Amino acid sequence: LVRGANRIGEFFAATPDAAEARAGIAGHVQRYWAPALRQRLLRHLQDTGGEGLDPLVADALRSLPG
């Protein structure tokens, strides 16, 4: 999950505006990831502080409803 989320982050990291990049990451995860996978990723973020996640990705995930 972490690797997949970071790959999405790599794509959106090319966006010049960091807020837009975070919104793109969050939107992609919200739209295309199964709810169970999103919940696992959010639990990982909560339980470990986002260990292994790119900081941009971790910030984006914090905006998702838990």
KOLVEXSE-980745 format. One record per residue (C-alpha): residue number from 1; z, y, x. Coordinates in steps of 0.2 Angstrom, whole numbers, plus 5000, padded with zeros to 4 digits. Each point is the difference from the previous one (the first is absolute). Layout:
N
atom num: NUM w: Z v: Y u: X
...
//
This chain:
66
atom num: 1 w: 5000 v: 5000 u: 5000
atom num: 2 w: 5005 v: 5012 u: 5014
atom num: 3 w: 4983 v: 4997 u: 5009
atom num: 4 w: 4990 v: 5002 u: 4984
atom num: 5 w: 5009 v: 5016 u: 4996
atom num: 6 w: 4998 v: 5007 u: 5018
atom num: 7 w: 4981 v: 4996 u: 4999
atom num: 8 w: 4999 v: 5011 u: 4984
atom num: 9 w: 5009 v: 5013 u: 5009
atom num: 10 w: 4988 v: 4999 u: 5015
atom num: 11 w: 4986 v: 5004 u: 4988
atom num: 12 w: 5009 v: 5015 u: 4992
atom num: 13 w: 5007 v: 5007 u: 5016
atom num: 14 w: 4982 v: 5007 u: 5003
atom num: 15 w: 5003 v: 5012 u: 4986
atom num: 16 w: 5004 v: 5017 u: 5008
atom num: 17 w: 5014 v: 5004 u: 4987
atom num: 18 w: 5015 v: 4989 u: 5002
atom num: 19 w: 5005 v: 5003 u: 4982
atom num: 20 w: 4983 v: 4994 u: 4994
atom num: 21 w: 5001 v: 4985 u: 5011
atom num: 22 w: 5017 v: 4995 u: 4993
atom num: 23 w: 4994 v: 5002 u: 4983
atom num: 24 w: 4985 v: 4990 u: 5004
atom num: 25 w: 5010 v: 4986 u: 5007
atom num: 26 w: 5013 v: 5000 u: 4985
atom num: 27 w: 4985 v: 5000 u: 4988
atom num: 28 w: 4991 v: 4986 u: 5008
atom num: 29 w: 5016 v: 4989 u: 5000
atom num: 30 w: 5004 v: 5005 u: 4982
atom num: 31 w: 4983 v: 4996 u: 4994
atom num: 32 w: 4994 v: 4985 u: 5010
atom num: 33 w: 5016 v: 4990 u: 5005
atom num: 34 w: 5008 v: 4988 u: 4988
atom num: 35 w: 5017 v: 5006 u: 4993
atom num: 36 w: 5009 v: 4985 u: 5009
atom num: 37 w: 4992 v: 5005 u: 5017
atom num: 38 w: 5005 v: 5019 u: 4997
atom num: 39 w: 5018 v: 4995 u: 4996
atom num: 40 w: 5001 v: 4989 u: 5015
atom num: 41 w: 4993 v: 5014 u: 5011
atom num: 42 w: 5012 v: 5013 u: 4992
atom num: 43 w: 5015 v: 4988 u: 5003
atom num: 44 w: 4995 v: 4998 u: 5018
atom num: 45 w: 5000 v: 5019 u: 5001
atom num: 46 w: 5017 v: 5001 u: 4992
atom num: 47 w: 5008 v: 4986 u: 5009
atom num: 48 w: 4993 v: 5003 u: 5018
atom num: 49 w: 4996 v: 5019 u: 4999
atom num: 50 w: 4982 v: 4995 u: 5002
atom num: 51 w: 5001 v: 4990 u: 5016
atom num: 52 w: 4982 v: 4998 u: 5006
atom num: 53 w: 4992 v: 5012 u: 4988
atom num: 54 w: 4991 v: 5015 u: 5007
atom num: 55 w: 5010 v: 5016 u: 4996
atom num: 56 w: 4986 v: 5007 u: 4989
atom num: 57 w: 5000 v: 4984 u: 4990
atom num: 58 w: 5018 v: 4999 u: 4998
atom num: 59 w: 5000 v: 5018 u: 4994
atom num: 60 w: 4987 v: 4996 u: 4987
atom num: 61 w: 5009 v: 4985 u: 4994
atom num: 62 w: 5015 v: 5010 u: 4996
atom num: 63 w: 4991 v: 5010 u: 4987
atom num: 64 w: 4996 v: 4984 u: 4990
atom num: 65 w: 5011 v: 4995 u: 4985
atom num: 66 w: 5012 v: 4987 u: 5005
//
